[in-house]
Each structure stands twice: as C-alpha cells, then as structure tokens.
Amino acid sequence: MNALHFFLGMVGTWQIILIVAIILLLFGGKKIPELMKGLGSGIKEFKDATKEENAQQVTKKETKEDSKTE
C-alpha cells in the first residue's frame, strides 16, 4: 500500500501533461477521438451485457420461486 501511495503522490500536473503529449505523438490528433469512441462503445456494450445478465438471473429466480410455491 505504501508503494502505491508513493507512486500516486509523485504524479503531478507536469507528469500528466507529459503523458498526454506522448500519447498525442504516438497516436496523432485524428486517431484519439476514434480510440475514445471505440472505448465508449465497448463500455456501453459491457454495461448492456451486465444488465441483460442481471435480468436473466432475476427471471430465473422468479421462475424458481413460482415453482416452489405451486
């Protein structure tokens, strides 16, 4: 835990600016919006899949409970 706190404490404004500049140099200004769009759609798909999975589990629970009461 101390090592994690130590490294997080070292990250400042200039380090963040340097990281952003390196990312811009590696990917270019035109590619970054595409990467973010892909990341956003991936997160959206993940959320939809988890919601769908939760809905299926609730339906299974309700079906089991209904069969037990009959």
Secondary structure as GFF3:
##gff-version 3
##sequence-region A 1 70
A	DSSP	alpha_helix	2	10	.	.	.	ID=ss1
A	DSSP	alpha_helix	13	27	.	.	.	ID=ss2
A	DSSP	alpha_helix	31	69	.	.	.	ID=ss3
###
